[in-house]
Amino acid sequence: MKSRLKLLGLVAVPALLAAAVPTAYAAGTPQPHSTRAVITGDVLKGLNQNATHTGNVAAGKRISVAISLAPRNDKALDTFVAKVSNPQSSSYGQYLTKRQFAARFGRTGAEIKQLKDYLRAQGLTVGTVHSGNLLVDASGTAAQLEKAFGTKLSTWKDTKSGRAFYANETAPTLPTAIASLVSDVSGLNNRAQLHHQAPSTVTPHNGPGGGYTPAQLKGGYSVSGTYTGSGQKIALLEFDGFQQSNITKYDTNYSLGSPTPTVQKVDGGSGALGDGQVEVELDIEVLHAIAPKANVTVFEGPNSDAGEVDTYQAIVDSGIPTTSISWGAAESARTTSNINAVDAVFKAGAAEGLGFYAASGDNGSDDAGDGGTSVDYPASDPYVTGVGGTKLTVTSSNAWSKEVAWSGGGGGKSSVFKIPTWQTAVQKSAGGGYRQVPDVSAHANPSPGVSIYSQGSWSSVGGTSAAAPEWAAFAALYNQQAAATGKANLGFANPALYTASGTGFHDITSGSNGGYSAATGWDFTTGWGSYNAATLASKLLG
């Protein structure tokens, strides 16, 4: 099962700022004679081609926004992350604290004050200034936002779905001095709506035998009983909720004794339970299956672009070292600035020793569904470990038997990010010099899928939404072992995983995801393959 975010947008990740433009009088005049600058990429593309204009947003409608700021010394931050994540570097594992990150790469107190003063002068209410000094929340009426950001908010109706939404007609502008700090203003449109796909296969059963059990998953990936995730923390990014009674039923059935998950609501949470409930419960139960003693925190945020950025930032603020992500969208479905904003949060997390594992999608090599080849974001982000899908077969004694690429597993080349240095050793001509996806993979085939208990019944569920928490669980087990031996957390894992050069992986050499076929070594269907927990942990620990 793989979740998708559908919105229209331009793909590329340039720097933040365009040429100065005059104040937009039609949308309100915050400073009549000042020069203003455009925040590029912060407007939906193709509105008139894909939606019908229906009017203007009511002036008194209250809207929340999240304002992302560009890091200071961004190139130095890239260099720092590269060193701290590279096992061959003397700086490996020497991560920054939140305070250290803010002092070194966040905006200064004076710059934050300048932004806050401006927002308040426009009548907006300033909310949280998040750790790192790179994200500021604010809210106000539509009229106040139009004035503050020099744009017009209109209402629209999606031509294909019929869904009503609002959006800024033009890219936002700010006084030049402030615009030089800002990379994105999330919340000026609400077209972004994160949808989880229906599970690839949800097969009802009278009991849990229809999908792989915890014993089969752990046996297939050589997870010993020595490490259970005790003392470790894992975060889940979610845009729906769950019922604890379902989790308790799962844990009790398999005698897992897992700690009760903690819920942290972001920006008011995700609202009433929806059809994404099965997604959330799948994520929790897979983590409990492989790392039963780990403490899981479920971050539930609003289904919007501002909610997405704030929820990722809340995870970084928490300092939880490992995060599993089962929500995403094709790169072509996002705006430039949205990708910039989310990428900046991941980069900050990497500097602070946090690892993110994201499902690569369930549409094979055609994530956008347009007949071409495309990949899913955030699995394609250079600071995220993209997790593809396989079909795992285990023996009667629950040992690994064989594994092939799952046809639905997302993979291919990014159209946004150039290939990172840690991936150049496996650079393929088909990648064209761009980031290659996925990095790794795990069981995702829906038949048999993973045994879960959700919405009052047992089901077998498949998709890369099962594979991502399978890898996040491994990271928690590794971190427990690393702590016991005085080593650093795994953190942003990709440089270390690529340094391992296939050692500790099940190399998957057969199967296809449509546009690409599995092959020896790294490939566009399964990356390096799935993990052998014992041998991979030993390799990574040196």
Protein Blocks (a to p, Z undefined) as FASTA:
>chain_A
ZZdddddddeddddfbdcdddddfknopfblmbccdddehiacehklmmcccfbdcdfkl
ccddddddddehkllmmmmmmmmmmmkbckgoiacdfklmmmmmmccfklmmmmmmmmmm
nopacddddehilaccddddfklmmmmnopacdddddfklopacdddfbdcdddfklmmm
pgbdghjackbccdddddfbacddfblklpccfklmmmmnopafkbgoioiacddddfbd
cdfklmmmmmmmnonopacdddddeehijbjadfklmmmmmmmmmmmmmmmmbccddddd
dddfklmmmmmmmmmmnopabdcdfbdcdfklpcfklmmmmmmmmmmmmmnopacdddeb
jeljmlnonopacdddfklpmkbccdddddddddfkopafbdcddfklgcdddfkbccdf
klmmmccfklnopacddfbdcdfbfbdcddddeehiacddedjklmmmmmmmmmmmmmmm
mmmnopacfkjmklmmmmnnopapacdfedcehjaccdehjdfklonopcdfklmmmmmn
ZZ
